[in-house]
Amino acid sequence: MDGTLDDRLWQEATPITNFLQREPYEGQTPTEQTEVRILYTKHEVYFGVACHDSAVGGPIATQLRRDVTQELDDYFEIVIDSRRDRRNAYVFQINPLGTQRDALITDEQAGDTQDGDPGWDGIWTSEARVTRDGWTATIAIPFSTLNFMQSQDVVWGVNFKRFIRRKNEEDLWSGWRRTFGANKISQAGELHGINDIGSGRLFIVKPYLLGGFSHLPPNATASGLTPGTTGLYTGGVDVKIGLRSNLVANLTANTDFADSDVDVQQFNLTPYKLFFPEKRQFFLENAGVFDFPIGRGSGADQLFFSRQIGIDPVTGQQVPINVGAKVTGSIDGFELGVLDVDTRSSGPNPGANYAVLRVKRSLWGSGSHVGVMRIDKRSGDAIPSFNQTSGVDGRFVLFKNLVLNGYAAQTRTPGYSSGQTNLGAGLNFRSNWLDFEAEHRKIGPNFNPQVGFLERTDCVCDFADATFKARPEFAGVREMQFEGFIFHAPDTHGVVQTQEWQTTFRADFHNGSYTDDDLVDAFAQRLMLPFNIYKNVNIPVGVYNWTRHQLTYGTPQDRRLNVRFFERFGSYYNGRLNEFRVRASYRANEHLSFSVGPQWNRFRLPIADGNFSVVFGALETDYAFSRFLSLSTILQVDTANAQAASANIRIRWNYRPDSDLYVIYTAGQKFASLAALNPAQFYENRFAIKFTYSWRP
């Protein structure tokens, strides 16, 4: 397991070689050969990978920090559907430096930049070596990481993917059609021949100790918090228990999230809430079981949104968690998720208990399912004292590339007797020349999922989107796309609140560069309340119409310096708005990288104090001393806030598998507010040293 395939056992194993291109030329023989060998013992499964490469300079490998995206590197990926439900899978990814990224794919959903949600962390080992004709890697995955205990005849869904950065070439063993990909678990191949597994029960105890201080300024009193300096001396424990194969329990006591990534600040140009993804490990692990989307797109409305637990939705301040328990997995053909978390009183937040039940049933072996969900929130001193949410949903995959979905949900909140339902249905069709998506939703005016995420209520929302794709053979163009969509959203009385239609042109080039241009984006918005856009600047009640345009260009992504230019301009609330953004990343070597994303918004609005500019963005620096020791910093600026600058500095030493020492300093706010408007900001200084130790028998 040294990253080479010189050992006699590897040479005796029969290699898998029949990969085919997904990109750029669907179904054709790859330009470089890939070999995969599989071995196993009673406790682990092993993969030996040989990625042959004719490049004189060798593969592209610049990332040493675990779990960050490897999209700018060469990489190899293993996808394992250990439950064989054809919807969900584990992802294990490695680059030529041996750097690990692991993730979970849920209901065949594609990730934001790469396959799967990287919130899940598994225990596995890997090594890699760059050779004269490419690179090789060895990977060992314990069956306990996949939560397999005892089995006589294992049948897994499995897939393999290789990405060659300099060619932007994607080769897959199965599911290689352009409309599929590695996240299309229903199109994965099967692995047979693993017998007599006896890995033992999964059992991990992970205590932590934390010390440091926190300082809140005097203006924190406006948010119900106590100003001043407070010492941090605490500890807690997380426990993971395998109840049976494919069923695991997570327990937590006095939970701490000091090591979670900070939120990247956004400036809200709409009167609706902004979505910020979950970043806390306890909630991220197997989070896909609890997915219940009630809207389109990434980060869309969700019936259950775990950030509503343990984070004040207005201030972003952490709310202490006493204990929590979660059971996730599959049993007798059902996928199960049970969650119960108890929080204690903190600042303006009373103590509360959150109970969640999610059950899904796979259908037909095609990635389809039906499911139910129940959420119950009980608050000791709050008004209202409880909030309940329930729903049923279904996802039906037809003809492999047509997906129908639907749901019905209802909430119960004291003081309301009607208008608490939400009904929706949609379809999604994908082919090599057309992508089409449509959705209809009816959201009652009193629908109130307090433990969910909902952008708007009182809406009859209709959405349709069509993208036409072509692959001409000229000027290095890989694919051209022409997209048009319309969104129509009257309230339940038929009065239009929002309407938007847009036409877009895109072009992807073989060298990884691209352009993404909104030719026309026409928008209509009815404001029922004044919209606080900036400090004391409020856009008055009324009906507004505007038209905007967008130009975007990204440079080739195999270069050490990668730049994306973005300009959006046009009218906005009877005035003008220009948004200019540059996002750049520079990889000096495998140890040091930078990324910067400044944005300048220039407003010219026909209201009092309506001429102003907002500058915001982040500078991120990563220095990896090795795969196991790294320093990361993020400096953020947002001139819309009284305290314009914030910072987070973190040192992580992974001194043994699943065990870490963190040194963390945060100036500013760690978690962003989920409030629709701009709440009062306060500036926290927090320093912490956190030690975790993972013990297993």
C-alpha positions in Angstrom: 0.0 0.0 0.0 2.8 2.4 -0.9 1.2 4.0 -3.9 2.9 1.6 -6.4 1.6 -1.6 -8.0 4.9 -3.5 -7.8 3.7 -6.0 -5.2 3.1 -9.5 -6.6 -0.5 -9.5 -5.4 -1.4 -6.5 -7.5 0.2 -8.1 -10.5 -1.8 -11.2 -10.1 -5.1 -9.3 -10.0 -7.1 -9.0 -13.2 -7.2 -5.3 -14.2 -10.4 -3.4 -15.3 -9.5 -1.5 -18.4 -12.7 -1.0 -20.4 -13.2 2.7 -19.8 -15.0 5.0 -22.2 -15.0 8.7 -22.7 -17.9 10.8 -21.3 -16.2 14.1 -22.3 -15.3 15.3 -24.8 -16.3 12.5 -27.2 -19.1 10.3 -25.7 -18.5 6.6 -26.0 -15.0 6.8 -27.7 -11.9 5.0 -26.5 -10.0 7.2 -23.9 -6.8 8.9 -25.1 -4.9 7.5 -22.1 -5.2 4.0 -20.6 -6.5 3.4 -17.1 -6.2 0.2 -15.1 -8.0 -0.7 -11.8 -7.3 -3.8 -9.7 -9.4 -4.9 -6.7 -8.3 -7.1 -3.7 -9.8 -7.6 -0.4 -9.3 -9.2 3.0 -11.8 -9.9 5.7 -11.7 -6.3 7.0 -10.8 -4.1 4.0 -11.2 -3.7 0.2 -8.2 -2.4 -1.8 -8.0 -0.6 -5.1 -4.8 -0.4 -7.2 -5.0 2.3 -9.9 -2.7 2.9 -12.8 -3.3 6.1 -14.8 -1.0 6.0 -17.8 -0.2 9.4 -19.3 1.8 10.4 -22.3 2.4 14.0 -21.2 6.0 14.9 -20.9 5.4 17.1 -17.9 3.4 14.5 -16.1 -0.1 14.9 -14.6 -1.4 18.1 -13.0 -1.3 17.9 -9.2 -1.5 21.0 -7.0 -3.8 20.1 -4.1 -2.5 18.7 -0.7 -5.4 19.8 1.5 -8.0 17.2 2.2 -11.6 17.5 1.2 -11.3 20.6 -1.0 -12.3 20.4 -4.6 -9.8 18.7 -7.0 -11.4 20.0 -10.2 -8.2 21.8 -11.2 -6.1 18.6 -10.8 -6.0 15.2 -12.4 -7.8 12.8 -10.2 -9.3 9.3 -9.9 -12.6 8.5 -8.3 -14.3 5.4 -6.8 -18.1 5.4 -6.4 -19.6 2.6 -4.1 -23.3 2.0 -3.8 -22.9 -0.4 -0.8 -26.7 -0.7 -0.2 -27.4 -1.3 -3.9 -30.4 1.0 -3.7 -29.3 2.6 -7.0 -29.8 6.1 -5.6 -27.0 6.8 -3.0 -23.3 6.2 -2.9 -20.0 6.9 -1.2 -17.3 8.8 -3.2 -13.6 8.3 -2.7 -11.3 10.6 -4.7 -7.5 10.9 -5.0 -5.1 13.0 -7.0 -1.5 12.2 -8.0 -0.2 13.5 -4.6 -2.4 11.1 -2.7 -4.7 13.9 -1.4 -8.1 12.6 -0.3 -11.6 13.9 -1.0 -14.6 11.9 0.1 -18.3 12.6 -0.3 -21.8 11.3 -0.4 -24.1 11.2 -3.5 -27.8 11.4 -2.5 -30.6 10.6 -4.9 -28.2 10.9 -7.8 -27.8 14.6 -7.2 -24.8 16.3 -8.8 -22.4 18.3 -6.6 -21.8 22.0 -7.0 -18.4 21.5 -8.6 -17.6 17.8 -8.2 -19.5 14.6 -7.5 -21.2 14.4 -4.1 -21.5 16.4 -1.0 -18.0 16.6 0.7 -19.5 17.0 4.2 -19.1 13.3 5.0 -15.7 12.1 6.3 -14.7 8.5 6.2 -11.6 6.7 7.5 -9.5 5.3 4.6 -5.9 5.3 3.6 -4.3 6.2 0.3 -0.9 6.7 -1.3 0.1 7.8 -4.8 3.2 8.0 -7.0 4.0 10.0 -10.1 5.8 7.6 -12.6 7.5 8.0 -15.9 4.3 7.1 -17.8 1.7 8.7 -15.5 0.8 8.0 -11.9 -0.3 5.1 -9.7 -2.3 4.9 -6.5 -3.3 2.4 -3.8 -6.4 2.9 -1.7 -7.6 0.9 1.3 -11.2 1.3 2.5 -12.3 -0.6 5.7 -15.6 -2.3 5.4 -16.5 -0.6 8.7 -16.2 2.8 6.9 -18.9 1.6 4.6 -20.7 0.2 7.7 -20.5 -3.4 6.6 -20.1 -5.9 9.4 -20.9 -9.4 8.3 -21.7 -10.7 4.8 -21.2 -13.8 2.8 -21.9 -12.6 -0.7 -21.5 -8.9 -1.4 -23.0 -7.2 -4.4 -22.2 -3.5 -4.7 -23.0 -0.9 -7.3 -19.6 0.5 -8.3 -18.2 2.9 -10.8 -14.8 4.4 -11.6 -14.0 7.8 -13.0 -10.7 9.3 -14.2 -10.3 13.0 -15.0 -7.4 14.3 -17.1 -7.1 18.0 -16.4 -5.0 19.2 -19.3 -7.4 17.6 -21.8 -10.6 18.2 -19.8 -11.3 14.5 -20.5 -13.6 12.5 -18.3 -13.4 8.7 -18.6 -15.8 6.3 -16.9 -16.1 2.6 -16.5 -20.0 2.7 -16.4 -22.6 5.4 -16.9 -20.4 7.1 -19.5 -23.2 8.8 -21.4 -23.0 12.6 -21.3 -26.4 12.8 -19.6 -25.4 10.3 -16.9 -22.0 10.7 -15.2 -20.6 9.3 -11.9 -23.6 10.7 -9.9 -26.0 8.6 -12.0 -25.9 5.7 -9.5 -28.7 3.7 -11.2 -26.3 3.3 -14.2 -23.3 2.1 -12.1 -21.9 -1.4 -12.7 -21.9 -4.2 -10.2 -19.1 -5.7 -8.1 -19.4 -9.4 -7.3 -17.0 -11.9 -5.6 -16.4 -10.4 -2.2 -17.3 -13.1 0.4 -17.0 -13.8 4.1 -16.7 -10.2 5.4 -16.1 -10.0 9.2 -15.1 -6.5 9.9 -16.8 -6.2 13.2 -19.2 -3.6 14.5 -18.5 0.0 13.7 -17.8 1.7 17.0 -15.9 5.1 17.3 -15.7 7.3 20.4 -14.4 10.8 19.6 -14.0 13.1 22.6 -12.8 16.7 22.4 -11.3 19.4 24.6 -11.5 23.1 23.9 -9.9 26.2 25.5 -9.8 29.8 24.5 -11.8 33.0 24.8 -14.6 35.0 23.2 -15.2 38.7 23.2 -18.4 40.4 22.2 -18.7 44.2 21.7 -21.2 46.5 23.5 -23.6 46.5 20.5 -24.2 42.8 21.0 -26.8 43.8 23.6 -29.1 44.7 20.6 -29.2 41.0 19.7 -29.9 39.9 23.3 -26.3 38.9 24.0 -24.0 39.8 26.8 -20.9 41.9 25.8 -17.4 41.4 27.2 -14.8 38.7 27.3 -15.7 35.1 28.3 -13.3 32.2 28.8 -13.9 29.0 26.9 -13.2 25.8 28.8 -15.3 22.9 27.6 -15.4 19.4 26.3 -17.7 16.9 24.8 -17.9 13.7 22.9 -19.2 12.2 19.7 -20.0 8.5 19.3 -20.6 6.5 16.2 -22.1 3.0 16.5 -22.9 0.5 13.7 -26.3 -1.0 14.7 -26.2 -3.4 11.8 -24.8 -3.3 8.2 -25.9 -0.1 6.6 -27.5 1.3 9.8 -25.5 3.7 12.0 -26.2 5.8 15.1 -24.4 9.1 15.8 -24.5 10.5 19.3 -23.2 13.8 20.5 -23.0 15.6 23.8 -22.1 19.3 24.4 -21.4 19.6 20.7 -18.8 22.1 19.5 -18.4 23.5 15.9 -15.3 25.6 16.3 -13.6 23.8 13.4 -16.4 24.3 10.9 -15.6 26.5 7.9 -16.9 30.1 8.1 -19.6 31.4 5.8 -18.5 33.4 2.8 -20.3 36.7 3.0 -22.9 37.7 0.3 -24.7 40.9 -0.4 -28.4 40.5 -0.8 -29.9 42.2 -3.8 -33.4 40.7 -3.2 -36.0 41.1 -0.5 -35.8 37.4 0.2 -33.6 35.1 2.3 -30.1 34.1 1.2 -29.2 30.4 1.4 -26.0 29.3 3.2 -25.1 25.6 3.2 -24.6 23.5 6.3 -21.0 23.2 7.3 -21.1 21.4 10.7 -19.9 17.8 10.8 -22.6 16.2 13.0 -25.4 17.5 10.7 -23.5 16.9 7.5 -22.8 13.2 8.0 -25.5 11.2 6.0 -27.4 14.4 5.6 -28.8 13.3 2.3 -31.2 10.9 4.1 -33.1 14.0 5.3 -33.3 15.8 1.9 -36.8 16.9 1.1 -36.6 19.5 -1.6 -39.7 21.7 -2.1 -38.2 23.9 -4.8 -35.9 23.8 -7.8 -32.1 24.1 -8.0 -29.1 23.9 -5.7 -29.7 25.5 -2.3 -33.5 25.7 -3.0 -36.3 25.5 -0.5 -36.1 22.5 1.9 -38.7 21.1 4.2 -35.8 20.3 6.6 -32.8 22.6 6.9 -30.4 21.7 9.8 -28.9 25.2 10.1 -32.1 26.1 11.9 -30.8 24.0 14.8 -28.0 25.3 16.9 -27.6 28.7 15.0 -29.6 31.8 15.7 -31.3 32.5 12.3 -31.0 36.3 12.8 -27.6 36.9 14.4 -25.8 33.8 13.3 -24.6 33.2 16.8 -24.1 29.6 17.9 -26.8 28.1 20.2 -25.4 25.5 22.6 -26.4 21.9 22.0 -26.9 19.7 25.1 -27.3 16.3 23.4 -28.2 15.0 20.0 -28.8 11.6 18.5 -29.1 10.5 14.8 -29.8 7.1 13.2 -29.4 6.8 9.5 -29.2 4.0 7.0 -31.3 1.3 5.5 -33.3 -1.5 7.0 -35.5 -4.1 5.2 -35.6 -2.0 1.9 -36.4 1.3 3.6 -34.0 4.2 4.0 -34.3 5.7 7.4 -33.3 8.9 9.1 -34.2 9.8 12.8 -32.8 12.9 14.5 -33.4 14.4 17.9 -31.4 17.4 19.2 -31.9 19.3 22.5 -30.5 22.9 22.7 -30.3 25.0 25.8 -31.3 28.6 26.4 -28.8 31.2 25.0 -29.3 34.9 24.5 -32.6 35.5 22.7 -33.0 31.8 22.0 -35.0 29.7 24.6 -34.2 26.0 25.0 -35.8 23.8 22.4 -36.1 20.2 21.2 -36.1 19.2 17.6 -37.3 15.8 16.4 -37.1 14.7 12.8 -38.2 11.4 11.1 -37.5 10.6 7.4 -38.4 7.4 5.6 -37.8 6.6 1.9 -38.6 3.5 -0.1 -36.7 2.7 -3.3 -38.7 1.7 -6.3 -38.0 -0.5 -9.4 -34.2 -0.3 -9.0 -34.0 2.8 -11.2 -33.2 5.6 -8.7 -36.9 6.2 -7.9 -38.4 6.5 -4.4 -41.4 7.5 -2.3 -41.0 9.0 1.1 -42.5 10.7 4.2 -41.2 13.2 6.7 -42.2 14.5 10.1 -40.6 17.4 12.0 -41.5 18.6 15.5 -40.1 21.6 17.3 -40.9 22.3 20.9 -39.7 25.5 22.6 -39.8 26.1 26.3 -40.4 29.9 26.6 -41.0 30.8 22.9 -44.2 32.0 21.3 -45.4 29.9 19.5 -44.4 27.0 21.8 -44.3 24.4 19.0 -44.1 24.1 15.2 -44.9 20.9 13.3 -44.2 20.0 9.7 -45.2 16.8 7.7 -44.9 15.8 4.1 -44.9 13.1 1.5 -42.8 13.1 -1.7 -41.9 10.9 -4.7 -39.2 10.8 -7.3 -39.8 8.7 -10.4 -37.1 8.0 -13.0 -38.6 7.1 -16.4 -36.6 6.1 -19.5 -33.4 6.8 -17.6 -33.3 10.5 -18.5 -36.8 11.7 -17.5 -37.5 12.4 -13.8 -40.9 13.2 -12.4 -41.2 14.5 -8.8 -44.0 15.7 -6.5 -44.7 16.5 -2.9 -47.3 17.6 -0.5 -46.5 19.3 2.8 -48.3 20.9 5.7 -47.3 22.9 8.8 -49.0 23.4 12.2 -48.4 26.6 14.1 -50.5 27.9 17.0 -52.8 30.7 15.9 -53.4 29.5 12.3 -56.1 27.2 11.0 -55.7 27.5 7.2 -53.2 28.4 4.5 -50.6 26.1 5.9 -50.1 23.7 2.9 -47.5 23.5 0.1 -48.1 21.4 -3.0 -45.7 20.9 -5.9 -44.8 18.8 -8.9 -42.2 19.0 -11.6 -40.3 17.2 -14.3 -36.7 17.1 -15.5 -35.6 15.8 -18.9 -32.0 15.5 -20.1 -30.5 14.5 -23.5 -27.5 15.4 -25.5 -29.3 18.2 -27.3 -32.0 19.3 -24.9 -32.4 19.8 -21.1 -35.9 20.7 -20.0 -37.2 21.5 -16.5 -40.6 22.6 -15.3 -42.2 23.0 -11.9 -45.5 24.1 -10.4 -45.9 24.9 -6.7 -48.7 26.4 -4.6 -47.5 27.7 -1.2 -50.1 28.8 1.4 -49.8 32.3 3.1 -49.3 30.6 6.5 -47.0 27.7 5.5 -44.3 28.0 8.1 -41.6 25.3 8.3 -39.5 26.8 11.2 -37.0 24.0 10.8 -36.8 24.3 7.0 -35.7 26.9 4.5 -38.4 28.8 2.5 -37.7 31.8 0.3 -41.3 33.0 0.0 -44.9 32.1 1.1 -48.3 32.9 -0.5 -47.2 32.0 -4.0 -48.5 30.1 -7.0 -45.0 29.6 -8.5 -44.5 28.3 -12.1 -41.1 27.8 -13.6 -40.0 26.4 -17.0 -36.4 26.2 -18.4 -35.2 24.8 -21.7 -31.5 24.5 -22.8 -30.6 23.6 -26.3 -27.1 22.2 -26.8 -24.9 21.8 -29.9 -21.3 20.6 -30.5 -19.9 22.3 -33.6 -16.4 21.5 -34.8 -14.8 24.9 -35.0 -12.5 27.3 -33.0 -11.9 24.9 -30.2 -15.5 24.9 -29.1 -16.6 21.8 -27.2 -20.3 22.8 -26.6 -22.6 25.7 -27.2 -25.8 26.2 -25.2 -28.8 28.4 -25.6 -31.1 28.7 -22.6 -34.3 30.4 -21.9 -36.5 30.3 -18.7 -39.5 32.0 -17.3 -40.6 32.3 -13.6 -44.1 33.5 -12.8 -45.1 33.9 -9.2 -48.5 35.5 -8.3 -49.8 35.2 -4.8 -52.7 32.8 -4.0 -55.2 35.7 -4.9 -53.7 36.0 -8.4 -51.8 39.2 -7.9 -48.3 38.9 -9.5 -45.5 39.4 -7.0 -42.5 38.3 -9.1 -41.9 37.6 -12.7 -38.7 36.9 -14.6 -37.7 35.7 -18.0 -34.1 35.2 -19.3 -32.2 34.2 -22.4 -28.6 32.9 -22.0 -25.7 31.9 -24.4 -22.9 29.7 -23.2 -19.8 28.2 -24.8 -17.4 25.7 -23.3 -14.0 25.3 -25.0 -11.7 22.2 -25.1 -9.0 24.1 -23.2 -11.4 24.6 -20.2 -12.2 28.2 -20.9 -15.8 29.3 -21.1 -18.2 32.2 -21.6 -21.7 32.6 -19.9 -23.7 35.5 -21.1 -27.3 36.6 -20.2 -28.5 38.3 -23.3 -31.7 39.6 -21.6 -32.9 39.2 -18.0 -36.2 41.0 -17.6 -37.6 41.2 -14.1 -40.8 42.5 -12.4 -41.1 42.8 -8.7 -43.9 44.0 -6.4 -42.8 45.3 -3.0 -45.5 45.0 -0.3 -43.0 46.4 2.3 -40.0 48.8 2.0 -36.9 46.9 1.0 -33.8 47.8 3.1 -31.1 47.5 0.5 -28.2 49.3 2.3 -27.8 50.7 5.7 -30.5 53.4 6.0 -31.5 53.2 2.3 -34.9 51.8 1.7 -36.6 51.1 -1.6 -40.3 52.1 -1.2 -43.4 50.0 -1.8 -44.5 49.7 -5.4 -44.2 47.7 -8.7 -40.9 47.8 -10.4 -39.7 46.6 -13.8 -36.1 46.3 -15.0 -33.9 44.6 -17.6 -30.3 43.4 -17.0 -27.5 41.8 -19.0 -24.5 39.7 -18.1 -21.1 39.0 -19.6 -18.8 36.2 -18.1 -15.5 34.8 -19.3 -13.3 32.2 -17.6 -9.7 31.4 -18.5 -8.4 27.8 -19.2 -8.6 25.9 -15.9 -5.4 23.8 -16.3 -3.2 27.0 -15.8 -1.7 27.9 -12.5 -3.5 31.2 -12.7 -7.2 30.9 -13.3 -9.4 34.0 -13.7 -13.1 34.6 -14.1 -14.5 38.0 -15.1 -18.1 38.8 -14.4 -20.1 42.0 -15.4 -23.8 42.4 -15.0 -25.4 45.8 -15.8 -28.7 47.4 -16.6 -31.7 48.9 -14.8 -32.7 48.1 -11.3 -35.6 49.4 -9.2 -36.1 52.4 -11.5 -32.4 53.1 -11.3 -29.1 51.5 -12.4 -26.9 48.8 -11.0 -23.5 47.6 -12.2 -22.0 44.5 -10.7 -18.4 43.8 -11.5 -16.6 40.7 -10.1 -13.2 39.1 -10.6 -12.6 35.6 -9.2 -9.0 34.4 -9.5 -7.0 31.5 -8.1 -3.3 31.0 -8.2 -1.5 27.7 -7.4 2.1 28.5 -6.8 2.9 24.8 -6.1 1.3 21.9 -4.3 1.9 23.6 -0.9 0.7 27.2 -1.6 -2.5 28.5 -3.2 -4.4 31.8 -3.2 -7.9 32.7 -4.3 -9.6 36.1 -4.4 -13.1 37.2 -5.3 -13.7 41.0 -5.0 -17.0 42.4 -6.2 -18.0 46.0 -6.7 -21.7 47.0 -6.8 -22.4 50.5 -8.0 -26.0 51.7 -7.3 -27.7 54.7 -8.8 -31.2 54.7 -7.4 -33.8 57.6 -7.7 -34.3 57.8 -3.9 -32.7 59.6 -1.0 -29.0 58.5 -0.6 -29.6 56.2 -3.5 -26.1 56.7 -5.0 -23.7 54.4 -3.3 -21.3 51.6 -3.8 -20.7 48.3 -2.0 -17.4 46.5 -2.1 -17.2 42.9 -0.8 -15.3 39.7 -1.3 -12.8 37.3 0.2 -9.1 36.5 0.0 -8.3 32.9 0.8 -4.8 31.5 1.4 -4.0 27.8 1.9 -0.6 26.5 2.8 -0.2 22.7 3.2 2.9 21.7 4.9 1.9 18.1 4.1 -1.3 16.2 3.5 -1.8 16.2 7.3 -0.8 19.7 8.4 -2.3 22.8 6.8 -2.8 26.5 7.5 -5.8 28.3 5.9 -6.9 31.9 6.2 -9.9 33.8 4.8 -10.0 37.6 5.0 -13.4 39.1 4.0 -14.5 42.7 3.3 -18.1 44.0 3.2 -18.4 47.8 3.2 -22.2 47.4 3.8 -21.4 46.5 7.4 -20.3 48.8 10.2 -17.3 46.5 10.7 -16.1 46.1 7.1 -13.4 43.5 7.6 -13.5 40.0 9.1 -11.0 37.1 9.3 -10.7 33.5 10.1 -7.3 31.7 10.6 -7.1 28.0 11.1 -4.3 25.5 11.6 -5.3 21.8 11.3 -3.0 18.9 12.2 -4.4 15.5 11.4 -2.0 13.6 13.6 -3.8 10.3 13.1 -6.8 9.1 11.1 -9.9 11.0 12.2 -8.1 12.8 15.0 -7.1 16.5 14.8 -5.6 19.4 16.6 -7.0 22.8 15.6 -5.9 26.3 16.4 -8.6 28.8 15.3 -9.0 32.6 15.4 -12.1 34.3 14.2 -12.7 38.1 14.0 -16.2 38.8 12.8 -19.1 36.4 12.5 -18.6 32.7 11.8 -22.2 31.9 10.6 -24.2 34.3 8.4 -27.8 35.4 9.2 -30.7 33.8 7.4 -32.9 36.8 7.8 -34.4 38.2 4.6 -33.2 41.8 5.3 -29.9 43.1 6.7 -29.9 42.6 10.5 -27.7 44.4 12.9 -24.1 43.2 12.8 -21.7 42.7 15.7 -18.0 41.9 15.6 -16.9 38.9 17.7 -13.3 38.0 18.5 -12.9 34.3 19.2 -9.7 32.2 19.8 -9.9 28.5 20.4 -7.6 25.5 20.6 -9.5 22.2 20.0 -8.2 18.7 20.4 -10.0 15.6 19.2 -9.1 12.0 19.5 -10.8 9.2 17.6 -10.8 5.8 19.5 -12.0 2.5 18.1 -11.6 -0.9 19.7 
